[in-house]
Each structure stands twice: as C-alpha cells, then as structure tokens.
C-alpha cells in the first residue's frame, strides 16, 4: 500500500492502480480495498470506487470487523455525498457508530 500511495501522490495513476490491485489481492482484510476505493474516488472514477468500497464493506462484515465496516461506510457516505445521492449517503452514515472508537477520516476526495 505504501508504494501505491507514493505513486498516487506523484501523479503516476497507472503504477498506483497496479500496486493497489496487487495489495487488494494479497490483503486478507478490507484495508487495501478501502485504500484502493479512496484512490479511485480521488481519480474521479466514482463507479469503480463505489464497487471497491462496497466490496470492502462486505468483506469487513464477513470478518466482523466493526472498525473497517465503519471506515468503509464513512467513505461510501462521502462518495455518495459527492455524487449527489443524499438518501444513499444517509443510509451509509447511519451505520458509522462504533462504540469507543474515533472515526478516521480517510477520504480525500477532491471537491467537485
């Protein structure tokens, strides 16, 4: 994930995408999938970002990882807000509660 993030920061989207895809394939958790979804959203590829973040959310639910579920929902809510879909945004926002945990604001979407 570090190399993918470095390539993304340097504006090398093709290399970043390849490293994110490799990280997703190797990761047993939803962490890489969430990071890749955020990268896709930052690259204005909303449909691909939504699919990646939804897959991360489903993976986190299967693993019963409340923090990753909340993080995926947070990013899905931010993505749907950006896409002008307030009803879907509200649905994901309602799933953000994790007792005793402070939400990490991972999304970095560029303003539209």
C-alpha positions in Angstrom: 0.0 0.0 0.0 2.9 2.4 0.7 4.2 2.2 -2.8 0.7 2.6 -4.3 0.2 5.7 -2.2 3.6 7.1 -3.2 2.8 6.6 -6.9 -0.6 8.2 -6.4 1.0 11.2 -4.7 3.4 11.5 -7.6 0.6 11.5 -10.1 1.5 8.2 -11.5 -2.0 6.7 -11.6 -1.3 3.7 -13.7 1.5 2.5 -11.4 -0.5 3.4 -8.4 -3.5 1.4 -9.7 -1.4 -1.7 -10.3 0.1 -1.6 -6.8 -3.4 -1.0 -5.2 -4.8 -4.0 -7.2 -1.9 -6.2 -6.0 -2.4 -5.1 -2.4 -6.1 -5.9 -2.6 -5.3 -9.3 -4.0 -2.8 -10.0 -1.2 -4.8 -8.5 1.7 -7.0 -10.7 3.9 -8.7 -7.7 5.4 -10.6 -4.8 3.8 -7.8 -2.2 4.4 -6.3 -2.4 0.9 -9.7 -2.4 -0.7 -10.7 0.8 1.2 -7.5 2.5 0.3 -8.0 1.5 -3.4 -11.6 2.7 -3.3 -10.4 6.1 -2.0 -7.7 6.3 -4.7 -10.4 5.5 -7.4 -12.6 8.2 -5.9 -9.7 10.7 -5.9 -9.2 9.8 -9.6 -12.8 10.7 -10.3 -13.7 7.1 -11.0 -16.8 7.0 -8.8 -18.4 3.9 -10.2 -15.2 1.8 -9.7 -14.7 3.4 -6.3 -18.2 2.5 -5.2 -17.8 -1.1 -6.3 -14.4 -1.3 -4.4 -15.7 0.3 -1.3 -18.9 -1.9 -1.3 -16.7 -5.0 -1.6 -14.5 -3.8 1.3 -17.7 -3.2 3.4 -18.9 -6.7 2.6 -15.5 -8.2 3.5 -15.4 -6.3 6.8 -18.9 -7.5 7.6 -17.9 -11.1 6.9 -14.9 -10.7 9.2 -17.0 -9.0 11.8 -14.5 -6.1 11.9 -16.6 -3.2 13.2 -13.9 -0.6 12.6 -13.3 -1.5 9.0 -17.1 -1.7 8.4 -17.4 1.9 9.8 -14.5 3.1 7.8 -15.9 1.6 4.6 -19.3 3.1 5.4 -17.8 6.5 6.1 -16.1 6.5 2.7 -19.2 5.2 0.9 -21.2 8.0 2.6 -18.6 10.6 1.5 -18.6 9.2 -2.1 -22.4 9.3 -2.3 -22.5 12.8 -0.9 -20.1 13.8 -3.7 -22.2 12.0 -6.3 -25.3 14.0 -5.1 -27.1 11.0 -3.7 -28.2 12.1 -0.2 -30.5 9.2 0.5 -27.8 6.6 0.0 -25.3 8.9 1.8 -27.7 8.9 4.8 -28.1 5.1 4.7 -24.3 4.6 5.0 -23.9 7.5 7.5 -26.4 5.7 9.8 -24.0 2.7 10.0 -21.0 4.6 11.3 -21.3 4.1 15.0 -18.5 2.0 16.7 -18.6 2.4 20.5 -15.4 3.8 22.0 -13.7 4.5 18.6 -12.9 7.8 17.0 -13.7 7.8 13.2 -10.7 8.1 10.9 -11.4 10.5 8.1 -9.7 8.5 5.4 -11.5 10.0 2.4 -9.5 12.6 0.4 -11.9 13.1 -2.4 -11.2 16.2 -4.5 -14.1 18.7 -4.4 -16.3 18.7 -7.4 
